[in-house]
Amino acid sequence: MPIQEPMRQYPGRPPDETGRLPKEIRTYDLLDRLRIPYFRIDHERIDTIAGCEEIDRILGTEICKNLFLCNTQKTDFYLLLMPGAKKFRTADLSKQIGAARLSFAPAEYMERFLDITPGSVSIMGLMNDTGNRVRLLIDQDVLAAPSFGCHPCINTSSIRLSTEDVLTRFLPAVRHEYTAVRL
């Protein structure tokens, strides 16, 4: 059995991009073009926020819980960023944004609008939402933190970004605004 190397944090993109998906490389390309510094860690596939504890420790920040939601009619779509440890209550969010009966959106819409598959949901996917179909919602606790972690559109890597860089550089570049919510 091969010895597993411990996870390590690296500045910026991987020097060897062999075997990485184009959507991950596009994420690094955009961040580099915008001159947004980031730290990266590569790891085994992680599909849940519960599996991110060690990654949080190594990155020195918390990986956000990212939920892709929609209304009953599947006409309005939302990407919610919130602290991983917080409980999500649909009613609390629905009142704040004026949307009734929110539920998790089907994977087909996630792939269509964000080019992301379940388990890899990330704010970085907004770079693929050129039609602005997805409304970004960010919990106040995420906004108050100096940094947060997310996947670069694939759940075998995670990156740490400055919250300010995301709000003032990334979101304007991908033509998305955000709504602050309190959960």
C-alpha positions in Angstrom: 0.0 0.0 0.0 1.5 3.4 -1.0 2.3 5.9 1.8 -0.1 8.8 1.7 1.7 12.1 1.8 0.3 14.6 4.3 -1.8 17.5 2.9 0.0 20.7 2.4 -0.9 24.3 1.6 0.6 25.8 -1.6 0.4 29.4 -2.9 -1.4 29.8 -6.2 -2.0 27.3 -9.0 -0.5 23.9 -9.3 2.8 23.9 -11.3 1.7 20.7 -13.1 -1.9 20.8 -14.3 -1.9 17.3 -15.8 -5.1 15.5 -15.0 -7.0 18.6 -13.7 -10.3 19.5 -15.2 -10.6 22.5 -17.5 -13.1 24.2 -15.1 -10.5 24.0 -12.3 -7.8 25.5 -14.5 -10.3 28.3 -15.6 -10.8 29.1 -11.9 -7.0 29.6 -11.4 -6.8 31.5 -14.7 -9.4 34.0 -13.6 -8.0 34.5 -10.1 -4.5 35.0 -11.6 -5.8 37.4 -14.2 -7.6 39.4 -11.5 -4.4 39.2 -9.4 -6.2 37.7 -6.5 -3.8 35.8 -4.2 -5.0 32.4 -3.0 -3.6 29.3 -1.2 -4.5 25.9 -2.4 -4.6 22.4 -0.9 -5.1 19.2 -2.9 -7.0 16.3 -1.2 -9.1 13.3 -1.7 -12.6 13.9 -3.0 -14.8 15.5 -0.3 -18.5 15.7 -0.8 -19.7 17.1 2.5 -18.7 20.0 4.8 -18.2 17.4 7.6 -15.2 16.1 5.7 -13.5 19.5 5.6 -12.2 19.8 9.2 -8.6 18.9 8.4 -8.6 21.0 5.3 -9.9 24.0 7.4 -7.0 23.5 9.8 -4.3 23.4 7.1 -5.8 26.3 5.1 -6.2 28.3 8.3 -9.8 29.2 7.4 -13.2 27.6 7.2 -14.6 26.1 4.1 -18.0 27.6 3.5 -21.1 25.5 3.2 -22.4 26.3 -0.3 -26.0 25.4 -1.0 -27.6 25.6 -4.4 -31.3 26.4 -4.0 -34.4 27.2 -6.1 -38.0 28.1 -5.7 -40.8 25.6 -6.4 -41.3 26.6 -10.0 -37.5 26.3 -10.7 -37.4 29.8 -12.1 -35.3 31.5 -9.4 -32.0 30.0 -8.3 -29.8 30.9 -5.3 -26.3 30.1 -4.2 -26.0 30.4 -0.4 -22.6 30.8 1.4 -22.7 30.1 5.1 -20.4 28.9 7.8 -20.1 25.1 7.8 -21.2 24.6 11.4 -24.4 26.7 11.0 -27.8 25.0 10.6 -29.8 25.9 7.5 -33.4 26.7 8.1 -35.3 27.3 4.9 -38.0 29.5 6.7 -35.3 31.9 8.0 -33.8 32.5 4.6 -37.2 32.6 2.7 -38.4 35.5 4.8 -35.2 37.5 4.3 -35.2 37.2 0.5 -38.9 37.2 -0.1 -39.0 33.7 -1.7 -41.4 31.0 -0.5 -40.8 27.2 -0.6 -37.1 27.1 -1.2 -35.5 23.7 -1.8 -32.3 22.2 -3.1 -32.1 22.7 -6.8 -31.7 19.7 -9.1 -28.1 18.9 -10.2 -29.0 19.6 -13.9 -29.5 23.3 -13.1 -26.2 23.4 -11.1 -24.4 22.0 -14.0 -26.2 24.2 -16.6 -25.7 27.5 -14.7 -22.5 27.0 -12.7 -20.7 24.1 -14.5 -20.4 22.4 -11.2 -21.5 19.0 -9.9 -22.9 18.1 -6.5 -20.3 18.1 -3.8 -18.3 20.8 -5.7 -20.6 23.8 -5.3 -18.6 27.0 -4.9 -18.8 30.7 -5.4 -16.2 30.2 -8.1 -18.9 28.6 -10.3 -20.4 32.1 -10.7 -17.7 32.7 -13.4 -19.8 30.3 -15.5 -23.1 32.0 -14.9 -22.9 34.4 -17.7 -26.7 34.8 -17.9 -26.9 35.8 -14.2 -29.4 33.2 -13.4 -28.1 32.6 -9.9 -28.5 35.1 -7.1 -25.7 35.0 -4.5 -26.6 35.1 -0.8 -23.9 35.4 1.8 -24.4 34.9 5.5 -23.2 37.8 7.7 -20.7 35.6 9.5 -18.9 34.8 6.2 -18.8 38.5 5.3 -17.3 39.3 8.7 -14.5 36.8 8.4 -11.2 37.9 6.8 -11.0 34.9 4.6 -12.9 31.8 3.7 -12.3 28.5 1.8 -14.1 27.0 -1.2 -13.5 24.5 -4.0 -12.1 25.7 -7.3 -15.1 24.1 -9.1 -13.9 20.6 -8.2 -14.0 18.9 -4.8 -10.5 17.4 -4.9 -8.9 20.8 -4.2 -9.7 23.7 -1.9 -8.6 27.3 -1.9 -8.4 30.1 0.7 -9.3 33.6 -0.5 -9.6 37.0 1.2 -13.2 37.9 1.7 -12.4 41.4 0.6 -10.9 40.2 -2.7 -13.9 38.1 -3.4 -16.3 41.0 -2.8 -14.4 43.8 -4.4 -12.6 42.0 -7.3 -14.0 38.6 -8.1 -17.8 39.4 -7.9 -17.5 42.6 -10.1 -15.4 40.6 -12.6 -18.1 37.9 -13.0 -20.9 40.5 -12.9 -22.6 39.3 -9.8 -23.7 41.1 -6.7 -24.6 39.6 -3.4 -27.3 39.9 -0.8 -26.3 39.7 2.9 -28.4 37.4 5.0 -28.4 36.4 8.7 -29.0 32.7 9.4 
